[in-house]
């Protein structure tokens, strides 16, 4: 695992930072060794939280040194808010509660409820998602062609513009660009939107209010603010879709109100095949969810079949 935060001292410096990071990602990180995400926000901050696979701590540090040097050499433009931090953990300890409790206690939050199961935990980085009232959630795949030299300045400027409306993240481990040929071949057999085979990441724009609950007196969600937040999320995603019209969406992390959800999530050819399989093996809709294969045959609440 690795992480760092860099703050630009001007809008122009932030755009240059985003472009440089994307180029660095393309040239040094778009391979089987690296995953996870980077965050972009309206405060001119770039937050990087990547995962490592198959590299020693020194090898990982060597990969990042050129990026660190680039930022450090421009102290008039950038402040390193959180310096580069590398933590190499054996894969078999990834879900090991006792190991993390002893060596990486800040990485987890234990379930301390009276009836909580011993050893149960969630990632501390996911605390912002626990008990959240979701105002909006959008996603879209970013094709690797956007990383070409001729497209990088446009991509960087667009991401910065979107961050001014609503902060977001790009999840690099949710795209197959840079994968080994055999993995890319397997990806072609998965009935997702075909763009995922060429995507360097999945952009996620989402937000909501923590620790509020519908109908709980004194803790009700702020509905007007939720609607405003939803509008910001959609506006930010629309800016990104303007340069990535084929972005589609990840079926588990896409807009609840997506009008073309069938093709966004699975692609036209895949969806027609999946729909035929659904009609063959589950004609009565025993297994049904919102915006899942065949759900257009049911009312919005999922209880009554249309027609």
N, C-alpha and C positions, 0 to 999 in steps of 0.2 A: 504494500500500500504506500501511497505517497500523497502529499498534499502541500499546497502553498497558496498564498493570496497576494496578488499584486494590484496596487491601486495607481491608476494614472492620474497625473496632476492637471490634465486638460482633456477636452473632448478629442482633439486631434491625436494626442498621445495614446488615448484609449483605443481609437480606431487602428492606429499603427500596432499597438500591442495585440489586439485581436487578430489582425492579419498575420503578424509574425507567429503567434501561437498556432494558428491554423496551418501555416506552412510547416512549422516545426512538427506538428502532429502528422501531417501528410508524409514528411520525409523520414521521421524517426519513430513514430508511435503507431502508425497504421499497420500493425502486424500482430501476430498471435501473442506477443508478450504483454500487451497493454489493453486495458479496458476502463470502464467506469465513466466519469463525467467531468465536465467543466461548466461552471456557472457564470452567467453574464447578468449584470444588473445596472440600474440607472445611476449608481454611485461611482461609475467608472472603475469598478473592481472586476478582476478576473479571478475566480476561485477554482482551483484545480484539485480534483480528488480522484486519482487514478489507482487502478489495481495492477499488480505485477504478477506475471506468471513465467517461470522458467529462467529467471535472472537472479544473480546474487546481488547483494546490496551494492557492491562496488560497480558491477556491470550496470545496474540501474542508475546509479549516480553518474556514471560516465555518459550515459545517454542524455541525461538532463543538464549536464554541465554547460553545453553551448547556450541553452535557453537562459540559464541562470546568469551566465556571463553577459549575454545581450542585455538583460534587464539591469544588471549591476553597473554596466558601463554607461547607463543613461539615468543616473540618479537625479538629474534635473527634471526628468519627465516621470519617473516612477518611484514609488515607495513599496518596499517589500513588507507588507503587513504581517504575513506569516511566512517565515523562511522555509525553504525546501526541507521536508522531513520524510525520511525513508524508513519504513518498518517492513522487514521481511519476515514472514511467518510461514512455517511449513503448512502445506495445504490441509494436512490432517488435523491441524489445530484451528481451522477456520471457524468451525461450529463448536469448538471445545470450550464449554462454559468455564470450567475450572482453570484452564490455561489463560483465557482472556481475563478472568477475574484477578488472576495473580500478576500477569504481565502487561495486559492492556485494559485496565479497569475502566478507562474513559471511553472505550469503544462500544460498551454495552450498557443497557439499563435492565437490571433484574426485575422480574415480576415480584414485587413485594406485597402484593395483596394477601390478606389473611388466608385465602384459599388458593394462593398461587402455587404452581407446581415448582418444586425445587429445581434449579438449573434452567428455568425458562427465562428468556431474555429477548429483547429486541435491540437493534442497532441504535446507538445514540444519535447517529446521523439521521435516523428516521423518526426522531421524536416529533418533528414538525408535522408528521403524517398521522400521529396517534390521536384519535378522537377529533378528527377534523371535519368540519362542515364544509364540503367542497362547493366552491362557488363556480368554478369552471375548470375544465381539463381538456387540453388540446395536444395533439402530437403530430409529427410528420417526419418522414425519412428524408435525409439529405444525401442526394446522389454525389458520388465521388467526383463527378465532372465539375462540381462547384469548387473543388480544390485545385483546379488547373490554374496556371499562372494568370491566364486572361480573365478568370472568373473570381479569383481570390479577393481583389479589392472590392468587387461588387458584393460578395458574400459578407466580408467584414463590415462594410458600411451598412448593409441591411441588418445584420445582427445587432450592431450598435443602435440603429434606429429602433429596432424592436425592443431592445433593453430599456429604452427611454420610456416606453409605454408600460412594459411589465417584464420583470426579471424572468429568466428561464435557464434551462440547462440543456446541454447536448450530451446524450448518453452514447458513448462510443462503442460499448460492448453490445449494442443492439443493432448493429449493422454488420454485413459480411464483407465489406470492402477490406482488402488486405488479408483475407483469410487464405489458408493453404488451398490449393486446387481441389483436394478431395473434400474439404469442408464446403467450398463453394458449390461443388457438384451436389452434395447432400442438400444444400440450401435450395437448389432448384426443384427438389422433390417435396418441399414443404409448401402447403397451400396458403402462403401469405402473399401479400402484395409483392409482385416480382421486383419492385424497386429495392427491397431489402437486400437482394443479392449484390447490389451495387452501391449500397448506402454506407457512408463512413460513420453515420450516427443517427440517432433519433432525437429530434428536438422536442422537449416537453415544456409547455407553458401551462402552469397550473397554480391554483391558489384557493384559499378559503380561510375560515376562522377556527381557531383552536378552542377546545373545551366549551363548546356550546352545543345545545341539544334542543331540537324541536319539541315544544311542549313542556320544557322544564323551566318552571318559573324562576326568573332571575338569571337564567342562563340561555335565553333564547337567542338565536342567531340574528345578526343585524341584516335584515333582508334587503334594504336599500343599498347598503354597502356591498352585499353579495352580488347584486345585479350590476353595480358599477364595476366590481372586480371582474365579473364574467365578461363585461364589455371590453375591458382592458386586455384580458387574455385573448379574446377573439381578435381584437385589433392587432395585437402583437403577432399572432399567428398568421393573420392575413398578410402582413408585411413580408413575412418569410415565405409564404406560399406564392407571393408574386414572383419570386425568383426560383421557386421550386414547385411549379404547378403539378408535378407528378408525385408530390410528397406522400400522398395517401395518409395512412394512420395505422398505429398499432392497435389491434382490436381490444386489448385489455387496458389501453391508456389513450383513448381518443374521445372526441367530443360526444357527449350524450345526445346531442341534437344534430349530429352530422347528417346532411341530407343524402349523401351518396355513400353511406357507410358500407354497403356491400362491396363496392369496388375499391373504396379507400382501404379497407381492412384486408381484403383477399385478392383483389384484382378481378377483372371481368371474367376471364377464362376459368380461373380457379373457382370463382363463386358459382358459376353455372354448374360445374361438376359437383361441388359440395352440396348445392341445393338438390341436385338429382339424388345424391346419396342420402340426404336427409329425408326426402320424400319416400325413398325405398325402405330405409331401415327404421325411421321414426315418423311415420305418417300422422300419428296422433299427437305429436309434439310433447312427448313425455319430458324430454330434455329441452328446455327453452330458457332463453335469457334475452334481455333487451339488446337489440341490434346484433343478435347472433343468427347463424344460418337458419333461414326459414321464419324468422320472427315477423317479417312483413305480412305473414298470413294470419297474425293475431292482433287483437286490439292492443293499444299502448300499455295497458296494465297487465297484458299477458294471460288473461283468464278466459277470453272468448275468441274463438276462431272466426275469422272473417268469412263472409260468404256462406 
